[in-house]
Amino acid sequence: MKILTAYGTTEGQTGKIARFCADQLTGAGHSVELLNVADAAEVDVSGFGAAILAGSVHAGKYQAELSQFIAANLAALKPLPTLFLSVSLSAAGDDPQDWAGLESGLAAFTQDTGWTPGRTEHVAGALRFTEYDFFRYWAMRWIAAQKDETVDPHKDKEYTDWDKLSAVLHDWSGGLKT
């Protein structure tokens, strides 16, 4: 099956996750097109049999380019089997307030875009200290400290559970008609 894997990314972890998805699905025999939505002006989504969309949450919102991509392709996305990967640091923890915030942000996103994914999975992201500007660097250090998370602010820290993501992809793609 021809599967679109489109993503919006800020520091790069969602792009890495999307690449992992594309590799896993290609290894399972699917034809996959990997696409950063920032570069997706002329994509014809109607040529795909399924789609994975991925975006990262920052301050409760997803990338504007992801919302624009969905708006431009809503009619083609609606009938497709879809998987939405919501990437965030909050998904790495078990704080009920953080999870409520994730669900609230997702609800606002689906309402704003008019798109309801067939399946949604929250995926833990990463702390990318090597990618942050001065203000984000200090903000992320403060957030980590508030969560009693021990981090080395000179190194990136990845929270993505690759085995779990692989299982999600296997489950989701197993239900696709080839």
N, C-alpha and C positions, 0 to 999 in steps of 0.2 A: 504494500500500500504506500502511496505517496503522502508523507506527513510533513506538514509545515511546523517548524520549531522556531517561533519568533519571540524575541525578548527585548526588554528594556533594562538597562543596567546603569548604575551610577559609578561604582568603584570597580566593577569587573566581576564580582562573585556570581551574579546572575548570568552573565555571559559564560562563565566557566560551567555553571550548572546546565545551561542550555546546550553547550558543546558536549557535555557528558551525556545528556539525553539523546542528542543526535547520534553520538557514537554507539550508545546502547541499542538504539532502534535500528541503526544501520547493521549492526552485528546480528540483529534478530531477523534480518532479511528485508527490512523496509527501505524504501527510497525516502531520504530526508533532505529537506532544504532548511538550512540554518540561516536565520536572518535577524540582524539587529534592527529593531523597528525604526531607529533613527535614520536608517538607509533604505526604507521600505516604500518609497513613494509609488512605485509602479508595479507592485506585486499583484498578481491575479490569484486571489485566495480560492476562487471557484475551481481551480485545477487540482486541489488537494482533497484527499479522502478523509483526513483528520488533521487536527491541529493541537499543538502544545503552545501555550503562551505563558511567558514568565515575566514577572516584574518584581522589583524590590520595593519595600515599604520604607519610606523615610518621612518622619513626622506625620505618620498616619496616611500618607498619600503615595500612590504609584507614579511612575514617570509619566509626564504629560504626553510624550511621544507614543507610549503604549495606549493611552486613552484615544489619541488621535488615530492610531492604526486601527483600533477596534471600531471607532466611529466610521472610518472610511470603508471598512470591510464587514460591517455588521451583518448585512444580508447574506453574505457568503459564509460567515462563521456560524450563524444560528443553526443551520441543519447539520453541521459537522459534529462528529464525536470530538469533544475537546477536553483538555486537561489544563488547568491553570495552576501554575506554581507560584505561590506567594512567598517571596524570600525576605526574611527578616531576622534580626538578632533575637527578637522576642520569641521566635519559634524554637530557640535553643533552650529555653527555660520552661519552668512550670508555674510561673506566677499567674494566678487567675486574672489579675488586672491586666497584665500584658496580653493574655489570650483574648480577653474581652475586647481590648483595643484592636487586636488583629481582626476579629470578627466584625467589629464596627466599621473599621476601615474597608474591609472587603465588601460589606453591605453597601457602603456609600459608593464604592467603585462600581459595583454591578448596577446600582441605581443610576449613577451618572452616565455610564456607558450604554446602558440598555442591554448589556450582554450578560447572560447567566451561563457560566461554564458548566459543562456536563459533569465535571469532577474538579474539585479544588484540593490541593495539598499545600500545607504550610511547610516550608523548607528553611532550616536554619542557615543563616548567612555566615558572614565573617567580619572580623575586625581587621581592617586594612590600613593600619597605621602608616605604612609606606606610601599610601595613595592620598592621604588626607591633607587638606590645607591646614594652616595654623589653627583656625577656629574649630574645625571639625575634629582635629587631633585632640584638642583639650576637651571638647564636649564628649567625645567617645571615651576618653580616660575617666571623666567624671561619671558617665553612665556606668562604666564597668565597676568603678568604685562603689557606686550606689547599690549595685547588685552583688557586692562582695566577690567580684570576679577578679582573680589574680591574672594580670596580663603584663607582658613585657611591651612597653610602648614603642620599642624599637623594632618589633617583629609583628608580622601579621599573625592572626589566630583564626583558624577555620573551624566552624562548628557544623558544617554540612555533614549529614550522615549519608555517605555515598551508598552504603549497602541498603539502607531503607529506601533511598530514592530509586535504586535499581529495582527493588521489589515493587514499588509503586508503578514504575514504567512497565515492568513485566505484567503486572495485573491489568493495568489500563490497556496496554496494547494487545493483550490476550483476548480482549473482548471485541477487537476490531474485526470487521469482515474484510477479508483479503480479496 
